[in-house]
Amino acid sequence: MDPRSAGSPREVATVFLRLGLIAFGGPAAHVALMREELVRRRGWVSDQRFADLMGATNLIPGPNSTELAIHLGHDRARWRGLVVAGVCFILPAALMVGVLAWAYVEYGDTPAIGSVLYGVVPVVVAIVVWALVGLGRTVLASRWLALLAAAALAAYLWGAPELAVLFAGAAVAALVHGARALARRGGHALLGLPLLALTTTPDGRLTELFWTMLKIGAVLYGSGYVLIAFLEGDFVDRLGWVTQQQLLDAVSIGQVTPGPVFTTATFLGYVVAGLPGAVIATVAIFLPSFVFVGLLTRLTDWLRARAWTSALLDGLNATALALMAGVALQLGRTGLVDVVAVVLAIGTLVLLWRTRLNSAWFIAAGAAVGVGRYFTG
């Protein structure tokens, strides 16, 4: 039996529901939490397999951490696992955002939950750093890959677009492999390099909402900032369904709740068309991810099985790791704001090193500190 199909959908559901409840901090944090839970604690996949899946999901549009969850579910329990992992990772955030959207529409405001992040972000920073240490040992297997990752990190911190960094890293790795193979075999290896470019309610408003969110989910690459640009272009400028302030409020709620930032669509759907709108918007924006990962499941093994595409995947993994490091630095700047936050981060790192406690306990402790500070400050 394939070791990656040894689990049950119920097992996958339990794990990804819990991850969906604690996955604060954005895609880099989500990846780190999945690595801690599924590689280090449960041993579902190796660090190499995890890194390959992480790199491969960057090749397709959509929310990459959600797509990684979907792919990991497929690895564990095949096609039922694919669906269950994605739904269970998305569902907690979608429900939370839906409740907050209701409060926003009814009362013009949302409950004060931002203070929770005061304690959660330092914990998330520690979890991301620990994931970087573990993945770095596997992904940065040679000196030149380490140099490639360093260059990618510098480019990201300098302001280069994430997608450009990822594809440049993959291209450089493939070209270096081709040049080395050319030197060994007299030129035949370059025949494959041109292929790099190929890898590289029944009312009208609800119908329009569905197709608009489906389009965004199918074509969007990049960070939450790119999502804002797409949503603004369609919902503020073209359709005029929400104001600029409502859009910013929706994005803020998507960022401070756990799970994928794409649940911003849930909030906007509720503002536009109530509960049916929230459901339709959520389904539409995430649906392409399930389709793309279903198509990608075979491609990842194919990439790793061939020399030059394996080199491409190595470069993609190295640059993806560099982007995670860049996000960790940015989270550290915004989250490590005082001595308490720094102590939380260091304490979490020590516990990750010395124990195999579930990450949910670390997140819960951080949230408790944030809530305590809110009520005492």
ZIQUIDA-V899239 format. One record per run of one state. SS is the DSSP state (@ for helix, = for strand, . for the rest). FROM is the first residue (numbers start at 1). LEN is the number of residues. Records with the same first field share a line. If there is no record, write none. Layout:
SS=FROM-LEN ; FROM-LEN
//
This chain:
.=1-2 ; 6-3 ; 23-4 ; 42-5 ; 58-6 ; 108-8 ; 140-3 ; 159-3 ; 186-2 ; 200-4 ; 220-4 ; 239-5 ; 257-4 ; 306-1 ; 336-3 ; 355-4 ; 377-1
@=3-3 ; 9-14 ; 27-15 ; 47-11 ; 64-44 ; 116-24 ; 143-16 ; 162-24 ; 188-12 ; 204-16 ; 224-15 ; 244-13 ; 261-45 ; 307-29 ; 339-16 ; 359-18
//
